[in-house]
Each structure stands twice: as structure tokens, then as C-alpha cells.
């Protein structure tokens, strides 16, 4: 059997050189499932934007998310020790691309602000569960925070809303009334759901080798 050359994050497929990188990755992403891998950590640098990809799965994902970014230079082994990798999950850098893809799939143009004259904005007050909102307010959360949490979790349950609030209590816009285009019936994908979606895709690619 080949000796393990790296560690792999089972949660998102990131290849990590050693325990130190795994530790840094865990702190950044909250991922804790690591396994030994016989694949070396690659450094495939995208010619178009210079992003280093650490595995074939990450390279494939990057090329899919960024049309035209198909040429990569293999710099594995060069500048060892001097390279500063982004140890976050590989999809983090693709967040903007994903948001655009999600917006397009919902029939919206991601490049035009929804604050335009032709789009009426309204608060989500009437679109979330009033019972759950009342319970959140009783627990000491403000109406604004309660509405935002219920919208982001699809009014699924009180527990989900409280968990969302705990995670997002430091958000800059947490105390601003959440407004959405009039007529929009359900919440968009939350950042967590987007991330989960990408991780699932990445894992499928990793397993499909």
C-alpha cells in the first residue's frame, strides 16, 4: 500500500498537507472529518485568475464555475514552504459565482440590483410564521431579527431560527428590516445551504474518480 501523502477533509474534499493545515482548515470551516489520502497535495494554478487548486476535484469545480478558466499550470512542488494557501473549503472562493448561478436559476439577473424602480420591495413580516415570530419575541429577540431568521430558515422550526440567530448574531445587517421583492414567496438559499450544495457536488466528484 502507498504511504499516505496528505490528509483529505471528508466534509468538503480539500487536500491538506499535514496535521497543521488540517487544524487550520478545521478552525476556518468547522469541518472535523479528516482521512489519510494517498493523493499528493497539488498546486494547479489557474492561468486566467491565478487561483491555486489543490486537487483535481477542486480544479474541475473551478473550471465549471468560471467559464473559460480551463488552463492550469501544475506548480506542485515549487516554492514549497513559501506558498500561502487558502485553507478554507475550496468552494469559499466560488461563493460569488454560486450566488449568480442561484439568482439566474430563479430567473433573476444577478447583475441588476433588485432595488430598481420596477421592483417593489416589502418586508417579510407577512411571509413568515407569525406563531414562531411571537415565540422568538417572547424569548427576547427583536421582531426584525426574528423575521430575518424565520425567512432564512423557511420558518421550518423554532430551533432552526434560534440556531440561525446564534450563528448570525454578529452580521452587520442583522438589525435592519429584511426586505424582498414583492411577491417573492419563499426564502432564497441560505449561505449554509449553498455551501452544503457545493460540498455535496464536490464529494460526488471526489468519489466518482
Residue pairs with C-beta under 8 A, 6 or more apart in sequence:
1 38
2 38
3 38
4 36
4 37
4 38
5 37
5 38
5 39
5 40
5 41
6 15
6 16
6 17
6 18
6 36
6 37
6 39
6 40
6 41
7 15
7 16
7 17
7 18
7 19
7 21
7 22
7 34
7 35
7 36
7 37
8 14
8 15
8 16
8 34
8 35
8 36
8 37
8 39
9 16
9 22
9 25
9 29
9 31
9 33
9 34
9 89
10 31
10 33
10 34
10 35
11 29
11 31
11 32
11 33
11 89
11 199
12 29
12 31
12 89
12 90
12 91
12 199
12 202
12 203
13 55
13 57
13 58
13 90
13 199
13 202
13 203
13 205
13 206
14 25
14 31
14 54
14 55
14 58
14 87
14 89
14 90
15 37
15 39
15 40
15 41
15 42
15 54
15 55
15 58
16 22
16 25
16 34
16 41
16 54
16 87
17 41
21 85
21 87
22 34
24 87
25 31
25 87
25 88
25 89
26 32
26 34
28 87
28 88
28 89
29 88
29 89
31 89
39 55
40 76
41 54
41 55
41 76
42 53
42 54
42 55
42 56
42 59
42 74
42 76
43 52
43 53
43 54
43 74
43 75
43 76
43 77
43 78
43 83
44 52
44 53
44 54
44 56
44 59
44 72
44 73
44 74
44 75
44 76
45 51
45 52
45 53
45 72
45 73
45 75
46 52
46 53
46 62
46 66
46 69
46 71
46 72
47 69
47 71
47 72
47 73
48 66
48 68
48 69
48 71
49 66
49 69
51 62
51 93
52 75
52 83
52 85
52 86
53 59
53 62
53 72
53 90
54 85
54 90
55 90
55 206
56 209
57 90
57 202
57 205
57 206
58 90
58 202
59 72
60 205
61 90
61 91
61 94
61 198
61 201
61 202
61 205
62 69
62 90
62 93
62 94
63 69
63 70
65 94
65 97
65 98
65 101
66 94
66 97
86 92
86 93
89 195
89 199
90 202
91 98
91 195
91 198
91 199
91 202
94 198
95 191
95 194
98 194
98 197
98 198
99 110
99 194
100 110
102 188
102 189
102 194
103 109
103 110
104 110
106 188
108 114
114 121
114 181
115 121
119 181
119 182
120 181
120 182
120 183
121 179
121 180
121 181
121 182
122 179
122 180
122 181
122 182
123 147
123 177
123 178
123 179
124 147
124 148
124 150
124 151
124 178
124 179
124 180
125 143
125 147
127 151
127 180
127 184
127 185
127 186
128 146
128 147
128 150
128 151
128 155
129 150
129 155
132 146
132 150
132 155
132 157
132 158
132 161
133 143
133 146
133 147
133 150
135 158
136 145
136 146
136 149
136 150
136 158
136 161
136 162
136 165
137 143
137 146
139 162
141 149
141 165
142 175
144 174
144 175
144 176
144 177
144 178
145 165
145 174
145 175
146 161
147 177
147 178
148 168
148 174
148 178
149 161
149 162
149 164
149 165
149 168
150 161
151 178
151 180
151 187
152 164
152 168
152 187
152 190
153 160
153 161
153 164
153 187
153 190
154 186
154 187
155 161
164 190
168 174
189 197
